Amino acid sequence: MLVLAAAEPQQFLSLPPIAYELLAQPRHVSLINLSENGAVPSAAAMAAACALPSYVHEVMAYPVGHPIPRTIDVATSPGFVYLISDDPDQLAADYEHLRQIEQDGLYDGVKVRDSMR
């Protein structure tokens, strides 16, 4: 677009003012470990989060079972989850549910050990 604006300004100005239409609302959620200790959860432990209607993808900062500290900033976040929905109420509900999953012990390590048996 920058090259077009510089090389062909009239063609650039003839483009529609909106380059794309946002069809759904995205939400990037940084995960938070509230306890002093924890571990990156297994896929089984993450199943409830992955089952949220607006869940799309997660990225964890470390491999499954890796010890994680209490989250105090972006650098100590266990990872993040992407939620996307065309319904803002669904997005808000899933965000709150994800936070509840975390509070219920997502990073406590017990689920990680249990899933390795």
MOPAC internal coordinates of N, CA, C and O (Angstrom, degrees):
PM7 1SCF
backbone

  N    0.0000 0     0.00 0     0.00 0    0    0    0
  C    1.4361 1     0.00 0     0.00 0    1    0    0
  C    1.5308 1   110.36 1     0.00 0    2    1    0
  O    1.2310 1   120.72 1   142.08 1    3    2    1
  N    1.3250 1   116.23 1   -37.92 1    3    2    1
  C    1.4615 1   119.98 1   179.78 1    5    3    2
  C    1.5272 1   110.75 1   -63.95 1    6    5    3
  O    1.2310 1   120.80 1   136.57 1    7    6    5
  N    1.3324 1   116.07 1   -43.43 1    7    6    5
  C    1.4641 1   120.27 1   179.89 1    9    7    6
  C    1.5327 1   109.79 1   -64.05 1   10    9    7
  O    1.2310 1   120.76 1   137.21 1   11   10    9
  N    1.3392 1   116.15 1   -42.79 1   11   10    9
  C    1.4584 1   119.98 1   179.07 1   13   11   10
  C    1.5295 1   110.63 1   -62.04 1   14   13   11
  O    1.2310 1   120.35 1   137.14 1   15   14   13
  N    1.3194 1   116.95 1   -42.86 1   15   14   13
  C    1.4640 1   120.45 1   179.28 1   17   15   14
  C    1.5223 1   111.60 1   -61.95 1   18   17   15
  O    1.2310 1   120.08 1   143.35 1   19   18   17
  N    1.3190 1   117.45 1   -36.65 1   19   18   17
  C    1.4664 1   120.96 1  -178.92 1   21   19   18
  C    1.5285 1   111.54 1   -80.13 1   22   21   19
  O    1.2310 1   120.29 1   138.31 1   23   22   21
  N    1.3334 1   117.05 1   -41.69 1   23   22   21
  C    1.4605 1   120.83 1  -174.29 1   25   23   22
  C    1.5241 1   113.03 1   -84.29 1   26   25   23
  O    1.2310 1   120.46 1   142.55 1   27   26   25
  N    1.3257 1   116.72 1   -37.45 1   27   26   25
  C    1.4684 1   121.49 1  -176.30 1   29   27   26
  C    1.5332 1   109.35 1  -134.25 1   30   29   27
  O    1.2310 1   119.56 1  -110.38 1   31   30   29
  N    1.3232 1   118.44 1    69.62 1   31   30   29
  C    1.4688 1   120.77 1  -174.77 1   33   31   30
  C    1.5311 1   113.99 1   -56.90 1   34   33   31
  O    1.2310 1   119.41 1   143.04 1   35   34   33
  N    1.3285 1   118.73 1   -36.96 1   35   34   33
  C    1.4671 1   120.21 1  -179.70 1   37   35   34
  C    1.5344 1   110.76 1   -67.24 1   38   37   35
  O    1.2310 1   120.73 1   139.53 1   39   38   37
  N    1.3339 1   116.21 1   -40.47 1   39   38   37
  C    1.4679 1   119.43 1   177.41 1   41   39   38
  C    1.5285 1   109.97 1   -65.19 1   42   41   39
  O    1.2310 1   120.80 1   139.02 1   43   42   41
  N    1.3275 1   116.08 1   -40.98 1   43   42   41
  C    1.4617 1   120.45 1   178.08 1   45   43   42
  C    1.5294 1   110.70 1   -60.65 1   46   45   43
  O    1.2310 1   120.31 1   135.32 1   47   46   45
  N    1.3251 1   117.02 1   -44.68 1   47   46   45
  C    1.4679 1   121.32 1  -179.00 1   49   47   46
  C    1.5214 1   112.93 1   -67.88 1   50   49   47
  O    1.2310 1   120.13 1   160.80 1   51   50   49
  N    1.3320 1   117.35 1   -19.20 1   51   50   49
  C    1.4565 1   120.06 1   179.01 1   53   51   50
  C    1.5351 1   112.75 1   -84.13 1   54   53   51
  O    1.2310 1   120.10 1   172.60 1   55   54   53
  N    1.3215 1   117.42 1    -7.40 1   55   54   53
  C    1.4673 1   120.94 1   178.86 1   57   55   54
  C    1.5278 1   109.90 1   -70.20 1   58   57   55
  O    1.2310 1   120.40 1   -28.30 1   59   58   57
  N    1.3337 1   116.85 1   151.70 1   59   58   57
  C    1.4686 1   118.90 1   175.90 1   61   59   58
  C    1.5372 1   110.36 1   -61.14 1   62   61   59
  O    1.2310 1   119.92 1   -29.98 1   63   62   61
  N    1.3140 1   117.75 1   150.02 1   63   62   61
  C    1.4725 1   120.17 1  -177.06 1   65   63   62
  C    1.5337 1   113.66 1   -67.45 1   66   65   63
  O    1.2310 1   120.25 1   158.85 1   67   66   65
  N    1.3177 1   117.13 1   -21.15 1   67   66   65
  C    1.4647 1   120.88 1   179.25 1   69   67   66
  C    1.5258 1   107.85 1  -113.82 1   70   69   67
  O    1.2310 1   120.65 1   -59.85 1   71   70   69
  N    1.3198 1   116.37 1   120.15 1   71   70   69
  C    1.4627 1   121.08 1  -176.29 1   73   71   70
  C    1.5317 1   112.62 1   -76.95 1   74   73   71
  O    1.2310 1   120.00 1   155.06 1   75   74   73
  N    1.3210 1   117.60 1   -24.94 1   75   74   73
  C    1.4565 1   120.84 1   179.22 1   77   75   74
  C    1.5203 1   108.62 1  -153.38 1   78   77   75
  O    1.2310 1   121.44 1   -17.50 1   79   78   77
  N    1.3186 1   114.85 1   162.50 1   79   78   77
  C    1.4546 1   120.79 1   178.18 1   81   79   78
  C    1.5227 1   108.35 1  -110.43 1   82   81   79
  O    1.2310 1   120.50 1   -54.37 1   83   82   81
  N    1.3071 1   116.64 1   125.63 1   83   82   81
  C    1.4520 1   121.81 1   178.42 1   85   83   82
  C    1.5263 1   108.52 1   -77.33 1   86   85   83
  O    1.2310 1   120.47 1   -66.07 1   87   86   85
  N    1.3305 1   116.71 1   113.93 1   87   86   85
  C    1.4559 1   121.31 1  -176.11 1   89   87   86
  C    1.5191 1   113.20 1   -91.76 1   90   89   87
  O    1.2310 1   120.14 1   159.72 1   91   90   89
  N    1.3195 1   117.34 1   -20.28 1   91   90   89
  C    1.4658 1   121.51 1  -179.97 1   93   91   90
  C    1.5183 1   108.57 1  -143.97 1   94   93   91
  O    1.2310 1   121.17 1   -21.50 1   95   94   93
  N    1.3128 1   115.37 1   158.50 1   95   94   93
  C    1.4524 1   121.10 1  -179.66 1   97   95   94
  C    1.5287 1   109.74 1   -95.11 1   98   97   95
  O    1.2310 1   119.70 1   -57.26 1   99   98   97
  N    1.3209 1   118.17 1   122.74 1   99   98   97
  C    1.4667 1   120.56 1   177.12 1  101   99   98
  C    1.5248 1   111.00 1   -92.04 1  102  101   99
  O    1.2310 1   120.89 1   -25.96 1  103  102  101
  N    1.3179 1   115.91 1   154.04 1  103  102  101
  C    1.4602 1   120.59 1   173.16 1  105  103  102
  C    1.5226 1   108.37 1  -141.56 1  106  105  103
  O    1.2310 1   121.07 1   -57.53 1  107  106  105
  N    1.3195 1   115.56 1   122.47 1  107  106  105
  C    1.4564 1   122.86 1   176.04 1  109  107  106
  C    1.5263 1   105.97 1   -93.64 1  110  109  107
  O    1.2310 1   120.19 1   -60.22 1  111  110  109
  N    1.3313 1   117.25 1   119.78 1  111  110  109
  C    1.4628 1   121.45 1  -176.54 1  113  111  110
  C    1.5210 1   109.26 1  -114.76 1  114  113  111
  O    1.2310 1   120.51 1   -67.82 1  115  114  113
  N    1.3245 1   116.64 1   112.18 1  115  114  113
  C    1.4657 1   120.61 1   173.33 1  117  115  114
  C    1.5134 1   107.86 1   -74.81 1  118  117  115
  O    1.2310 1   120.44 1   -52.31 1  119  118  117
  N    1.3205 1   116.75 1   127.69 1  119  118  117
  C    1.4538 1   121.13 1  -178.60 1  121  119  118
  C    1.5254 1   110.36 1   -75.21 1  122  121  119
  O    1.2310 1   121.12 1   -28.60 1  123  122  121
  N    1.3379 1   115.46 1   151.40 1  123  122  121
  C    1.4590 1   121.34 1  -175.39 1  125  123  122
  C    1.5257 1   110.04 1  -131.96 1  126  125  123
  O    1.2310 1   120.51 1   -59.43 1  127  126  125
  N    1.3239 1   116.64 1   120.57 1  127  126  125
  C    1.4632 1   122.26 1   172.35 1  129  127  126
  C    1.5223 1   106.77 1   -93.49 1  130  129  127
  O    1.2310 1   120.17 1   -67.05 1  131  130  129
  N    1.3310 1   117.29 1   112.95 1  131  130  129
  C    1.4584 1   121.75 1  -175.93 1  133  131  130
  C    1.5281 1   113.57 1   -85.15 1  134  133  131
  O    1.2310 1   119.84 1   162.87 1  135  134  133
  N    1.3312 1   117.92 1   -17.13 1  135  134  133
  C    1.4587 1   120.03 1  -178.35 1  137  135  134
  C    1.5323 1   110.64 1   -89.19 1  138  137  135
  O    1.2310 1   121.06 1   -15.66 1  139  138  137
  N    1.3101 1   115.57 1   164.34 1  139  138  137
  C    1.4758 1   120.70 1  -178.95 1  141  139  138
  C    1.5210 1   112.14 1   -67.34 1  142  141  139
  O    1.2310 1   120.41 1   150.36 1  143  142  141
  N    1.3220 1   116.82 1   -29.64 1  143  142  141
  C    1.4609 1   122.21 1   179.27 1  145  143  142
  C    1.5142 1   108.41 1  -129.54 1  146  145  143
  O    1.2310 1   121.11 1   -15.84 1  147  146  145
  N    1.2905 1   115.47 1   164.16 1  147  146  145
  C    1.4473 1   119.49 1   177.29 1  149  147  146
  C    1.5057 1   110.57 1  -179.94 1  150  149  147
  O    1.2310 1   121.17 1     1.99 1  151  150  149
  N    1.3281 1   115.38 1  -178.01 1  151  150  149
  C    1.4580 1   121.29 1   178.70 1  153  151  150
  C    1.5194 1   108.31 1  -144.68 1  154  153  151
  O    1.2310 1   120.85 1   -30.79 1  155  154  153
  N    1.3191 1   115.97 1   149.21 1  155  154  153
  C    1.4672 1   120.71 1   176.45 1  157  155  154
  C    1.5287 1   107.25 1   -62.05 1  158  157  155
  O    1.2310 1   120.05 1   -52.28 1  159  158  157
  N    1.3284 1   117.50 1   127.72 1  159  158  157
  C    1.4604 1   120.27 1  -176.13 1  161  159  158
  C    1.5204 1   113.51 1   -72.27 1  162  161  159
  O    1.2310 1   121.75 1   -25.69 1  163  162  161
  N    1.3155 1   114.26 1   154.31 1  163  162  161
  C    1.4647 1   121.56 1   176.31 1  165  163  162
  C    1.5245 1   109.88 1   -77.22 1  166  165  163
  O    1.2310 1   121.05 1    -8.13 1  167  166  165
  N    1.3135 1   115.59 1   171.87 1  167  166  165
  C    1.4610 1   120.39 1   175.81 1  169  167  166
  C    1.5258 1   110.29 1   -60.87 1  170  169  167
  O    1.2310 1   120.52 1   141.84 1  171  170  169
  N    1.3257 1   116.61 1   -38.16 1  171  170  169
  C    1.4628 1   120.38 1   179.05 1  173  171  170
  C    1.5310 1   110.69 1   -64.09 1  174  173  171
  O    1.2310 1   120.62 1   139.68 1  175  174  173
  N    1.3317 1   116.42 1   -40.32 1  175  174  173
  C    1.4623 1   120.16 1   179.38 1  177  175  174
  C    1.5249 1   110.77 1   -69.16 1  178  177  175
  O    1.2310 1   120.23 1   149.35 1  179  178  177
  N    1.3227 1   117.16 1   -30.65 1  179  178  177
  C    1.4644 1   121.87 1   179.92 1  181  179  178
  C    1.5293 1   112.75 1   -82.91 1  182  181  179
  O    1.2310 1   120.01 1   176.43 1  183  182  181
  N    1.3300 1   117.58 1    -3.57 1  183  182  181
  C    1.4658 1   121.20 1  -174.25 1  185  183  182
  C    1.5242 1   112.86 1   -56.05 1  186  185  183
  O    1.2310 1   119.92 1   139.47 1  187  186  185
  N    1.3276 1   117.75 1   -40.53 1  187  186  185
  C    1.4637 1   120.03 1  -179.53 1  189  187  186
  C    1.5215 1   111.08 1   -64.72 1  190  189  187
  O    1.2310 1   120.37 1   140.75 1  191  190  189
  N    1.3244 1   116.90 1   -39.25 1  191  190  189
  C    1.4652 1   120.50 1   177.62 1  193  191  190
  C    1.5256 1   110.29 1   -66.99 1  194  193  191
  O    1.2310 1   120.62 1   137.94 1  195  194  193
  N    1.3074 1   116.42 1   -42.06 1  195  194  193
  C    1.4714 1   121.18 1  -178.88 1  197  195  194
  C    1.5266 1   111.83 1   -67.73 1  198  197  195
  O    1.2310 1   120.11 1   158.97 1  199  198  197
  N    1.3284 1   117.39 1   -21.03 1  199  198  197
  C    1.4609 1   121.56 1  -179.52 1  201  199  198
  C    1.5333 1   112.56 1   -84.70 1  202  201  199
  O    1.2310 1   119.71 1   173.24 1  203  202  201
  N    1.3228 1   118.16 1    -6.76 1  203  202  201
  C    1.4628 1   120.20 1   178.37 1  205  203  202
  C    1.5273 1   109.37 1   -60.56 1  206  205  203
  O    1.2310 1   119.56 1   -41.98 1  207  206  205
  N    1.3224 1   118.44 1   138.02 1  207  206  205
  C    1.4716 1   120.38 1  -176.99 1  209  207  206
  C    1.5259 1   115.10 1   -56.02 1  210  209  207
  O    1.2310 1   119.83 1   148.24 1  211  210  209
  N    1.3308 1   117.92 1   -31.76 1  211  210  209
  C    1.4662 1   119.59 1  -178.06 1  213  211  210
  C    1.5326 1   113.36 1   -96.84 1  214  213  211
  O    1.2310 1   120.31 1  -178.97 1  215  214  213
  N    1.3334 1   117.02 1     1.03 1  215  214  213
  C    1.4725 1   120.44 1  -179.83 1  217  215  214
  C    1.5292 1   110.56 1   -61.25 1  218  217  215
  O    1.2310 1   120.68 1   -43.53 1  219  218  217
  N    1.3484 1   116.31 1   136.47 1  219  218  217
  C    1.4534 1   121.18 1   176.74 1  221  219  218
  C    1.5292 1   111.51 1  -122.50 1  222  221  219
  O    1.2310 1   120.82 1   133.40 1  223  222  221
  N    1.3467 1   116.03 1   -46.60 1  223  222  221
  C    1.4650 1   118.78 1  -172.95 1  225  223  222
  C    1.5233 1   109.34 1  -165.46 1  226  225  223
  O    1.2310 1   121.02 1   -28.20 1  227  226  225
  N    1.3344 1   115.65 1   151.80 1  227  226  225
  C    1.4624 1   119.56 1   171.19 1  229  227  226
  C    1.5163 1   109.44 1  -129.98 1  230  229  227
  O    1.2310 1   121.32 1   -25.87 1  231  230  229
  N    1.3126 1   115.08 1   154.13 1  231  230  229
  C    1.4617 1   122.40 1   175.05 1  233  231  230
  C    1.5172 1   106.04 1  -132.09 1  234  233  231
  O    1.2310 1   121.03 1   -58.50 1  235  234  233
  N    1.3244 1   115.64 1   121.50 1  235  234  233
  C    1.4575 1   119.78 1   178.84 1  237  235  234
  C    1.5299 1   108.88 1   -99.33 1  238  237  235
  O    1.2310 1   120.97 1   -31.93 1  239  238  237
  N    1.3209 1   115.74 1   148.07 1  239  238  237
  C    1.4638 1   121.32 1  -176.31 1  241  239  238
  C    1.5290 1   112.30 1   -74.58 1  242  241  239
  O    1.2310 1   120.33 1   155.19 1  243  242  241
  N    1.3182 1   116.98 1   -24.81 1  243  242  241
  C    1.4696 1   122.26 1  -177.36 1  245  243  242
  C    1.5174 1   109.38 1  -138.69 1  246  245  243
  O    1.2310 1   119.65 1   -11.22 1  247  246  245
  N    1.3271 1   118.28 1   168.78 1  247  246  245
  C    1.4671 1   120.52 1   177.61 1  249  247  246
  C    1.5240 1   111.98 1   -71.13 1  250  249  247
  O    1.2310 1   120.78 1   -17.50 1  251  250  249
  N    1.3194 1   116.12 1   162.50 1  251  250  249
  C    1.4609 1   122.99 1   179.04 1  253  251  250
  C    1.5219 1   110.77 1   -52.56 1  254  253  251
  O    1.2310 1   121.25 1   -45.59 1  255  254  253
  N    1.3242 1   115.21 1   134.41 1  255  254  253
  C    1.4549 1   121.68 1   177.55 1  257  255  254
  C    1.5166 1   114.95 1    86.61 1  258  257  255
  O    1.2310 1   119.65 1   168.47 1  259  258  257
  N    1.3163 1   118.27 1   -11.53 1  259  258  257
  C    1.4668 1   121.71 1  -179.61 1  261  259  258
  C    1.5247 1   109.47 1   -64.57 1  262  261  259
  O    1.2310 1   119.75 1   -46.60 1  263  262  261
  N    1.3309 1   118.08 1   133.40 1  263  262  261
  C    1.4670 1   120.30 1   177.98 1  265  263  262
  C    1.5298 1   111.19 1   -62.08 1  266  265  263
  O    1.2310 1   121.17 1   -38.91 1  267  266  265
  N    1.3289 1   115.37 1   141.09 1  267  266  265
  C    1.4672 1   120.44 1   177.08 1  269  267  266
  C    1.5297 1   109.11 1  -130.96 1  270  269  267
  O    1.2310 1   120.23 1   -34.45 1  271  270  269
  N    1.3202 1   117.16 1   145.55 1  271  270  269
  C    1.4644 1   120.73 1   178.69 1  273  271  270
  C    1.5269 1   110.79 1   -83.73 1  274  273  271
  O    1.2310 1   120.86 1    -5.28 1  275  274  273
  N    1.3164 1   115.96 1   174.72 1  275  274  273
  C    1.4631 1   121.66 1   171.42 1  277  275  274
  C    1.5262 1   107.57 1   -61.65 1  278  277  275
  O    1.2310 1   120.18 1   -42.15 1  279  278  277
  N    1.3227 1   117.27 1   137.85 1  279  278  277
  C    1.4581 1   121.47 1  -179.06 1  281  279  278
  C    1.5198 1   109.95 1   -77.91 1  282  281  279
  O    1.2310 1   121.51 1   -58.28 1  283  282  281
  N    1.3483 1   114.71 1   121.72 1  283  282  281
  C    1.4677 1   119.69 1   176.89 1  285  283  282
  C    1.5241 1   111.88 1  -124.01 1  286  285  283
  O    1.2310 1   120.41 1   169.93 1  287  286  285
  N    1.3462 1   116.83 1   -10.07 1  287  286  285
  C    1.4587 1   121.67 1   179.87 1  289  287  286
  C    1.5245 1   108.42 1  -164.07 1  290  289  287
  O    1.2310 1   120.21 1     2.87 1  291  290  289
  N    1.3081 1   117.20 1  -177.13 1  291  290  289
  C    1.4657 1   121.19 1  -178.73 1  293  291  290
  C    1.5310 1   111.27 1   -61.11 1  294  293  291
  O    1.2310 1   120.56 1   142.24 1  295  294  293
  N    1.3232 1   116.53 1   -37.76 1  295  294  293
  C    1.4703 1   120.36 1  -176.98 1  297  295  294
  C    1.5270 1   112.54 1   -66.00 1  298  297  295
  O    1.2310 1   119.68 1   154.89 1  299  298  297
  N    1.3280 1   118.21 1   -25.11 1  299  298  297
  C    1.4668 1   120.75 1  -178.74 1  301  299  298
  C    1.5313 1   112.40 1  -102.49 1  302  301  299
  O    1.2310 1   119.89 1  -170.45 1  303  302  301
  N    1.3197 1   117.82 1     9.55 1  303  302  301
  C    1.4655 1   121.31 1   176.00 1  305  303  302
  C    1.5241 1   109.18 1   -71.47 1  306  305  303
  O    1.2310 1   119.89 1   -42.28 1  307  306  305
  N    1.3409 1   117.82 1   137.72 1  307  306  305
  C    1.4672 1   119.81 1   178.22 1  309  307  306
  C    1.5265 1   113.53 1   -66.06 1  310  309  307
  O    1.2310 1   120.03 1   161.97 1  311  310  309
  N    1.3168 1   117.54 1   -18.03 1  311  310  309
  C    1.4610 1   121.62 1  -178.25 1  313  311  310
  C    1.5122 1   109.69 1   156.89 1  314  313  311
  O    1.2310 1   121.12 1    23.73 1  315  314  313
  N    1.3350 1   115.47 1  -156.27 1  315  314  313
  C    1.4580 1   118.80 1   177.75 1  317  315  314
  C    1.5219 1   110.39 1  -150.91 1  318  317  315
  O    1.2310 1   121.89 1   -18.14 1  319  318  317
  N    1.3271 1   113.98 1   161.86 1  319  318  317
  C    1.4602 1   122.41 1  -179.71 1  321  319  318
  C    1.5251 1   107.74 1  -127.17 1  322  321  319
  O    1.2310 1   120.93 1   -39.53 1  323  322  321
  N    1.3248 1   115.82 1   140.47 1  323  322  321
  C    1.4600 1   121.03 1   172.98 1  325  323  322
  C    1.5269 1   108.92 1  -101.67 1  326  325  323
  O    1.2310 1   121.24 1   -52.19 1  327  326  325
  N    1.3166 1   115.23 1   127.81 1  327  326  325
  C    1.4576 1   122.25 1   173.35 1  329  327  326
  C    1.5284 1   107.26 1  -115.76 1  330  329  327
  O    1.2310 1   120.14 1   -41.34 1  331  330  329
  N    1.3320 1   117.34 1   138.66 1  331  330  329
  C    1.4595 1   121.45 1   177.32 1  333  331  330
  C    1.5266 1   108.73 1  -141.48 1  334  333  331
  O    1.2310 1   121.04 1   -47.73 1  335  334  333
  N    1.3346 1   115.61 1   132.27 1  335  334  333
  C    1.4589 1   120.61 1   177.35 1  337  335  334
  C    1.5187 1   109.49 1  -156.14 1  338  337  335
  O    1.2310 1   120.73 1   -27.83 1  339  338  337
  N    1.3190 1   116.21 1   152.17 1  339  338  337
  C    1.4529 1   119.40 1   173.41 1  341  339  338
  C    1.5237 1   110.68 1   -86.85 1  342  341  339
  O    1.2310 1   120.36 1   176.06 1  343  342  341
  N    1.3262 1   116.91 1    -3.94 1  343  342  341
  C    1.4613 1   122.93 1   179.16 1  345  343  342
  C    1.5298 1   109.48 1  -109.29 1  346  345  343
  O    1.2310 1   119.65 1   -71.70 1  347  346  345
  N    1.3330 1   118.28 1   108.30 1  347  346  345
  C    1.4724 1   120.53 1  -178.72 1  349  347  346
  C    1.5288 1   113.37 1   -59.39 1  350  349  347
  O    1.2310 1   120.33 1   148.15 1  351  350  349
  N    1.3322 1   116.98 1   -31.85 1  351  350  349
  C    1.4670 1   119.98 1   178.28 1  353  351  350
  C    1.5242 1   111.09 1   -67.89 1  354  353  351
  O    1.2310 1   120.56 1   141.26 1  355  354  353
  N    1.3360 1   116.54 1   -38.74 1  355  354  353
  C    1.4675 1   120.58 1   176.92 1  357  355  354
  C    1.5120 1   110.74 1   -64.20 1  358  357  355
  O    1.2310 1   120.94 1   137.55 1  359  358  357
  N    1.3152 1   115.81 1   -42.45 1  359  358  357
  C    1.4620 1   121.55 1   179.24 1  361  359  358
  C    1.5359 1   110.21 1   -60.68 1  362  361  359
  O    1.2310 1   120.28 1   134.55 1  363  362  361
  N    1.3081 1   117.07 1   -45.45 1  363  362  361
  C    1.4742 1   121.59 1   179.17 1  365  363  362
  C    1.5251 1   110.89 1   -64.88 1  366  365  363
  O    1.2310 1   120.30 1   137.25 1  367  366  365
  N    1.3200 1   117.03 1   -42.75 1  367  366  365
  C    1.4681 1   120.76 1   179.77 1  369  367  366
  C    1.5246 1   111.18 1   -64.30 1  370  369  367
  O    1.2310 1   120.58 1   137.52 1  371  370  369
  N    1.3268 1   116.50 1   -42.48 1  371  370  369
  C    1.4659 1   120.06 1   179.76 1  373  371  370
  C    1.5225 1   111.27 1   -67.19 1  374  373  371
  O    1.2310 1   120.26 1   143.33 1  375  374  373
  N    1.3192 1   117.11 1   -36.67 1  375  374  373
  C    1.4652 1   120.86 1   176.10 1  377  375  374
  C    1.5438 1   109.41 1   -60.73 1  378  377  375
  O    1.2310 1   120.46 1   131.17 1  379  378  377
  N    1.3166 1   116.72 1   -48.83 1  379  378  377
  C    1.4689 1   120.45 1   179.66 1  381  379  378
  C    1.5301 1   110.86 1   -62.59 1  382  381  379
  O    1.2310 1   120.37 1   139.36 1  383  382  381
  N    1.3191 1   116.89 1   -40.64 1  383  382  381
  C    1.4682 1   120.48 1   178.56 1  385  383  382
  C    1.5304 1   110.70 1   -64.01 1  386  385  383
  O    1.2310 1   120.23 1   138.98 1  387  386  385
  N    1.3271 1   117.17 1   -41.02 1  387  386  385
  C    1.4670 1   120.99 1   177.58 1  389  387  386
  C    1.5245 1   110.56 1   -60.43 1  390  389  387
  O    1.2310 1   120.08 1   136.71 1  391  390  389
  N    1.3202 1   117.44 1   -43.29 1  391  390  389
  C    1.4710 1   120.77 1   178.01 1  393  391  390
  C    1.5269 1   110.71 1   -63.68 1  394  393  391
  O    1.2310 1   120.13 1   143.78 1  395  394  393
  N    1.3393 1   117.36 1   -36.22 1  395  394  393
  C    1.4627 1   120.28 1   177.50 1  397  395  394
  C    1.5265 1   110.75 1   -67.28 1  398  397  395
  O    1.2310 1   119.97 1   140.45 1  399  398  397
  N    1.3209 1   117.66 1   -39.55 1  399  398  397
  C    1.4657 1   122.13 1   176.86 1  401  399  398
  C    1.5240 1   109.42 1   -58.58 1  402  401  399
  O    1.2310 1   120.57 1   137.77 1  403  402  401
  N    1.3303 1   116.51 1   -42.23 1  403  402  401
  C    1.4670 1   120.46 1   178.07 1  405  403  402
  C    1.5332 1   110.23 1   -63.37 1  406  405  403
  O    1.2310 1   120.26 1   134.12 1  407  406  405
  N    1.3224 1   117.11 1   -45.88 1  407  406  405
  C    1.4676 1   120.78 1  -178.69 1  409  407  406
  C    1.5243 1   112.06 1   -65.14 1  410  409  407
  O    1.2310 1   120.60 1   152.43 1  411  410  409
  N    1.3091 1   116.47 1   -27.57 1  411  410  409
  C    1.4690 1   120.74 1   179.77 1  413  411  410
  C    1.5239 1   113.06 1   -78.04 1  414  413  411
  O    1.2310 1   119.81 1  -174.16 1  415  414  413
  N    1.3398 1   117.97 1     5.84 1  415  414  413
  C    1.4595 1   120.61 1   173.10 1  417  415  414
  C    1.5113 1   115.69 1   105.14 1  418  417  415
  O    1.2310 1   119.88 1  -150.60 1  419  418  417
  N    1.3098 1   117.84 1    29.40 1  419  418  417
  C    1.4574 1   120.73 1  -179.50 1  421  419  418
  C    1.5254 1   112.63 1   -55.10 1  422  421  419
  O    1.2310 1   120.33 1   145.04 1  423  422  421
  N    1.3189 1   116.97 1   -34.96 1  423  422  421
  C    1.4615 1   120.86 1  -174.98 1  425  423  422
  C    1.5260 1   113.46 1  -104.23 1  426  425  423
  O    1.2310 1   120.22 1  -166.32 1  427  426  425
  N    1.3202 1   117.18 1    13.68 1  427  426  425
  C    1.4657 1   118.91 1  -173.79 1  429  427  426
  C    1.5158 1   114.42 1   -73.09 1  430  429  427
  O    1.2310 1   119.96 1   171.00 1  431  430  429
  N    1.3226 1   117.68 1    -9.00 1  431  430  429
  C    1.4600 1   120.37 1   176.64 1  433  431  430
  C    1.5097 1   113.86 1    86.59 1  434  433  431
  O    1.2310 1   119.42 1   156.88 1  435  434  433
  N    1.3230 1   118.71 1   -23.12 1  435  434  433
  C    1.4566 1   120.89 1  -179.55 1  437  435  434
  C    1.5179 1   109.65 1   -63.26 1  438  437  435
  O    1.2310 1   120.61 1   135.89 1  439  438  437
  N    1.3278 1   116.45 1   -44.11 1  439  438  437
  C    1.4595 1   120.10 1  -179.77 1  441  439  438
  C    1.5302 1   110.84 1   -64.52 1  442  441  439
  O    1.2310 1   120.25 1   146.40 1  443  442  441
  N    1.3207 1   117.13 1   -33.60 1  443  442  441
  C    1.4546 1   120.96 1   178.85 1  445  443  442
  C    1.5226 1   109.50 1   -66.32 1  446  445  443
  O    1.2310 1   120.30 1   131.74 1  447  446  445
  N    1.3382 1   117.03 1   -48.26 1  447  446  445
  C    1.4645 1   120.42 1   179.81 1  449  447  446
  C    1.5179 1   111.13 1   -63.12 1  450  449  447
  O    1.2310 1   120.35 1   137.07 1  451  450  449
  N    1.3524 1   116.94 1   -42.93 1  451  450  449
  C    1.4477 1   120.35 1  -179.15 1  453  451  450
  C    1.5235 1   112.02 1   -62.19 1  454  453  451
  O    1.2310 1   120.05 1   144.22 1  455  454  453
  N    1.3287 1   117.52 1   -35.78 1  455  454  453
  C    1.4573 1   119.71 1  -177.13 1  457  455  454
  C    1.5250 1   112.20 1   -75.98 1  458  457  455
  O    1.2310 1   119.95 1   167.50 1  459  458  457
  N    1.3241 1   117.71 1   -12.50 1  459  458  457
  C    1.4688 1   120.77 1  -178.86 1  461  459  458
  C    1.5323 1   110.87 1   -91.68 1  462  461  459
  O    1.2310 1   119.59 1   173.12 1  463  462  461
  N    1.3080 1   118.40 1    -6.88 1  463  462  461
  C    1.4722 1   121.35 1  -179.27 1  465  463  462
  C    1.4981 1   112.25 1   -76.47 1  466  465  463
  O    1.2310 1   120.10 1   180.00 1  467  466  465

